[in-house]
Amino acid sequence: MTKVASRVFNFYRDGFRQMTVGRTLWKIIIIKLFVMFAVLKLFFFPNYLNTNFKTDEERAGYVLEQLTRQPVQNIK
């Protein structure tokens, strides 16, 4: 099993070393992921629990209420 794992590791290591266009594409992918998860989170997803509740007990109660409440059914 270790022989197979080392062969797979060597295959990927050598492949990444010989990339030219692929390195640029990986850099673009990493930059896009950073923008999506770090920058957009700061501006579009504020920390709702910290801004609206002061204590951990209030936050826990709100989360528990949201998770356990019955869904509203629209009867027509």
GROMACS elastic network, one bead per residue, 0.5 to 0.9 nm:
[ bonds ]
;  ai    aj funct       b0    kb
    1     4     6  0.52572   500
    1     5     6  0.62861   500
    1     6     6  0.86926   500
    2     6     6  0.60441   500
    2     7     6  0.85083   500
    3     6     6  0.52080   500
    3     7     6  0.61852   500
    3     8     6  0.86613   500
    4     7     6  0.51087   500
    4     8     6  0.61923   500
    4     9     6  0.85775   500
    5     8     6  0.51445   500
    5     9     6  0.61071   500
    5    10     6  0.85698   500
    6    10     6  0.60189   500
    6    11     6  0.84584   500
    7    10     6  0.51054   500
    7    11     6  0.60681   500
    7    12     6  0.87456   500
    8    11     6  0.50510   500
    8    12     6  0.63917   500
    8    13     6  0.85797   500
    9    12     6  0.53501   500
    9    13     6  0.60235   500
    9    14     6  0.85585   500
   10    14     6  0.59567   500
   10    15     6  0.83004   500
   11    14     6  0.54303   500
   11    15     6  0.60999   500
   11    16     6  0.87207   500
   12    16     6  0.60966   500
   12    17     6  0.85370   500
   13    16     6  0.53252   500
   13    17     6  0.62670   500
   13    18     6  0.88726   500
   14    17     6  0.50763   500
   14    18     6  0.63606   500
   14    19     6  0.88565   500
   15    18     6  0.53807   500
   15    19     6  0.64459   500
   16    19     6  0.53292   500
   16    20     6  0.87721   500
   16    22     6  0.79700   500
   16    23     6  0.78286   500
   17    20     6  0.85140   500
   19    22     6  0.52747   500
   19    23     6  0.60655   500
   20    23     6  0.56747   500
   20    24     6  0.72260   500
   21    24     6  0.54121   500
   21    25     6  0.64305   500
   21    26     6  0.88174   500
   22    26     6  0.60721   500
   22    27     6  0.85590   500
   23    26     6  0.50819   500
   23    27     6  0.62085   500
   23    28     6  0.86787   500
   24    27     6  0.50963   500
   24    28     6  0.63115   500
   24    29     6  0.86901   500
   25    28     6  0.50743   500
   25    29     6  0.61989   500
   25    30     6  0.86725   500
   26    30     6  0.61329   500
   26    31     6  0.85752   500
   27    30     6  0.51572   500
   27    31     6  0.61688   500
   27    32     6  0.85938   500
   28    31     6  0.51481   500
   28    32     6  0.61307   500
   28    33     6  0.86181   500
   29    32     6  0.51468   500
   29    33     6  0.61813   500
   29    34     6  0.86207   500
   30    33     6  0.51238   500
   30    34     6  0.61669   500
   30    35     6  0.86559   500
   31    34     6  0.50900   500
   31    35     6  0.62404   500
   31    36     6  0.86485   500
   32    35     6  0.50837   500
   32    36     6  0.61133   500
   32    37     6  0.86262   500
   33    36     6  0.50475   500
   33    37     6  0.60276   500
   33    38     6  0.80831   500
   34    37     6  0.54217   500
   34    38     6  0.54815   500
   34    39     6  0.71099   500
   35    38     6  0.55849   500
   35    39     6  0.50009   500
   35    40     6  0.63546   500
   35    41     6  0.87542   500
   36    39     6  0.62348   500
   36    40     6  0.54102   500
   36    41     6  0.72783   500
   37    40     6  0.61015   500
   37    41     6  0.57968   500
   37    42     6  0.86383   500
   38    41     6  0.54444   500
   38    42     6  0.65332   500
   39    42     6  0.53868   500
   39    43     6  0.67421   500
   39    44     6  0.87334   500
   40    43     6  0.53032   500
   40    44     6  0.57060   500
   40    45     6  0.73603   500
   41    44     6  0.55126   500
   41    46     6  0.71830   500
   42    45     6  0.60936   500
   42    46     6  0.63910   500
   42    47     6  0.88408   500
   43    46     6  0.67872   500
   45    48     6  0.80692   500
   46    49     6  0.88943   500
   46    50     6  0.89237   500
   46    51     6  0.82749   500
   47    50     6  0.56443   500
   47    51     6  0.63674   500
   47    52     6  0.87714   500
   48    51     6  0.53466   500
   48    52     6  0.60931   500
   48    53     6  0.82879   500
   49    52     6  0.54300   500
   49    53     6  0.56981   500
   49    54     6  0.84098   500
   49    58     6  0.88805   500
   49    59     6  0.60253   500
   49    62     6  0.85722   500
   49    63     6  0.88944   500
   50    53     6  0.56617   500
   50    54     6  0.67935   500
   50    55     6  0.85060   500
   50    59     6  0.79375   500
   51    54     6  0.76763   500
   52    59     6  0.85115   500
   53    56     6  0.78356   500
   53    57     6  0.88934   500
   53    58     6  0.59689   500
   53    59     6  0.59293   500
   53    62     6  0.88546   500
   54    57     6  0.86016   500
   54    58     6  0.69512   500
   54    59     6  0.77426   500
   55    58     6  0.53806   500
   55    59     6  0.64806   500
   55    60     6  0.87392   500
   56    59     6  0.50464   500
   56    60     6  0.60284   500
   56    61     6  0.84764   500
   57    60     6  0.50885   500
   57    61     6  0.60435   500
   57    62     6  0.85810   500
   58    61     6  0.50940   500
   58    62     6  0.61730   500
   58    63     6  0.86586   500
   59    62     6  0.51954   500
   59    63     6  0.62448   500
   59    64     6  0.85958   500
   60    63     6  0.51788   500
   60    64     6  0.60497   500
   60    65     6  0.85031   500
   61    64     6  0.51126   500
   61    65     6  0.60633   500
   61    66     6  0.86006   500
   62    65     6  0.50992   500
   62    66     6  0.61962   500
   62    67     6  0.86595   500
   63    66     6  0.51210   500
   63    67     6  0.61711   500
   63    68     6  0.86272   500
   64    67     6  0.51684   500
   64    68     6  0.60685   500
   64    69     6  0.83723   500
   65    68     6  0.53513   500
   65    69     6  0.57825   500
   66    69     6  0.57296   500
   66    70     6  0.89964   500
   67    70     6  0.87956   500
